[in-house]
Amino acid sequence: MSEALTWVALVLLAGITVVTRGFFMLADKPLPIPGWLRELLKVAPLAALAAVIAPEIFMTQGHVITTWQDARWPGALAGTAYFFWRRGILGTILVGMAVMLVLKLGLDW
C-alpha cells in the first residue's frame, strides 16, 4: 500500500470514528430506547466478554480442544469456583492463572 493510500485510510477511519462516537450527541433530546432494549444492553458487556474468553478456553489454533489435559480447563473451572465463592475479580484471575501455572510448569500440560 502506498503512503498516500495509508493516509487516506487513516483519515477515513478517523472520520468514521468521529461520526459513530458523536452520533448520539447530535440529538437535542435523549433518544427514546424501548425497555426491552435497555434490558438487553445491561448484559451486552457480559456477552462480549464471553465471546472473547470462550474461544480461548475451548479452542486452540482454530480447533476445539479434544484432550482433557489442557491447563485452561482446570484454570477456568478454578477461577469460576473462586468467583462464586468470593465474588472478587482479582482473586478470580489470580486463582485461574495460578492453577494454569502449576499445571503447565508442574505437570507439563
C-alpha positions as CSV (number, residue, x, y, z in Angstrom):
1,M,0.0,0.0,0.0
2,S,1.4,3.4,-0.9
3,E,1.9,6.2,1.6
4,A,-0.9,8.2,0.1
5,L,-3.4,5.3,0.5
6,T,-2.3,4.8,4.1
7,W,-3.1,8.5,4.8
8,V,-6.4,8.2,3.1
9,A,-7.3,5.1,5.1
10,L,-6.3,6.8,8.4
11,V,-8.4,9.9,7.6
12,L,-11.4,7.9,6.6
13,L,-11.1,5.7,9.8
14,A,-10.8,8.8,11.9
15,G,-13.9,10.3,10.2
16,I,-15.9,7.1,10.8
17,T,-14.8,7.1,14.4
18,V,-15.9,10.7,15.0
19,V,-19.2,10.2,13.2
20,T,-20.1,7.0,15.1
21,R,-18.9,8.3,18.5
22,G,-20.6,11.7,18.0
23,F,-23.8,10.3,16.6
24,F,-25.5,10.2,20.0
25,M,-24.5,13.8,20.8
26,L,-26.2,15.2,17.7
27,A,-29.8,15.0,19.0
28,D,-31.3,17.8,21.1
29,K,-33.1,15.5,23.4
30,P,-32.3,11.9,24.5
31,L,-33.3,9.2,22.0
32,P,-36.1,7.0,23.3
33,I,-34.9,3.5,24.0
34,P,-37.5,0.7,24.5
35,G,-37.4,-1.1,27.8
36,W,-36.6,-4.4,26.3
37,L,-33.5,-2.9,24.5
38,R,-32.4,-1.3,27.7
39,E,-32.6,-4.6,29.5
40,L,-30.6,-6.3,26.7
41,L,-27.9,-3.6,26.8
42,K,-27.3,-4.4,30.5
43,V,-26.0,-7.9,29.6
44,A,-24.0,-6.7,26.5
45,P,-20.7,-6.4,28.3
46,L,-21.1,-10.0,29.7
47,A,-21.9,-11.3,26.2
48,A,-18.9,-9.5,24.7
49,L,-16.6,-10.9,27.5
50,A,-17.9,-14.4,26.9
51,A,-17.4,-14.1,23.2
52,V,-13.7,-13.2,23.8
53,I,-13.0,-15.7,26.5
54,A,-14.8,-18.8,25.3
55,P,-12.7,-19.4,22.2
56,E,-9.5,-19.0,24.4
57,I,-10.8,-21.8,26.7
58,F,-12.3,-24.2,24.3
59,M,-10.2,-23.8,21.2
60,T,-6.5,-23.9,20.2
61,Q,-5.2,-22.9,16.7
62,G,-8.8,-22.8,15.4
63,H,-9.8,-26.3,16.5
64,V,-11.8,-27.5,19.5
65,I,-9.6,-28.9,22.3
66,T,-10.1,-32.7,22.3
67,T,-8.0,-33.6,25.3
68,W,-8.7,-33.1,29.0
69,Q,-5.0,-32.4,29.7
70,D,-5.1,-28.8,28.8
71,A,-4.3,-26.3,31.7
72,R,-7.0,-23.9,30.5
73,W,-9.9,-26.1,31.5
74,P,-8.9,-26.5,35.2
75,G,-7.8,-22.9,35.4
76,A,-11.2,-21.7,34.1
77,L,-13.1,-24.0,36.5
78,A,-10.9,-22.9,39.5
79,G,-11.4,-19.3,38.6
80,T,-15.2,-19.7,38.2
81,A,-15.4,-21.5,41.5
82,Y,-13.4,-18.8,43.3
83,F,-15.7,-16.1,41.8
84,F,-18.8,-17.8,43.0
85,W,-17.2,-18.3,46.4
86,R,-15.8,-14.8,47.0
87,R,-17.2,-12.6,44.1
88,G,-13.8,-11.0,43.5
89,I,-12.4,-10.3,40.1
90,L,-8.8,-10.0,41.0
91,G,-8.9,-13.2,43.0
92,T,-10.6,-15.0,40.2
93,I,-7.8,-14.0,37.8
94,L,-5.1,-14.9,40.3
95,V,-6.6,-18.3,41.1
96,G,-7.2,-19.3,37.5
97,M,-3.7,-18.2,36.5
98,A,-2.1,-20.0,39.5
99,V,-3.8,-23.3,38.6
100,M,-2.7,-22.9,35.0
101,L,0.9,-22.1,36.0
102,V,1.1,-25.1,38.3
103,L,-0.3,-27.4,35.6
104,K,1.9,-26.1,32.9
105,L,5.2,-26.0,34.9
106,G,4.5,-28.8,37.3
107,L,2.8,-31.4,35.1
108,D,3.9,-30.0,31.7
109,W,0.4,-29.8,30.3
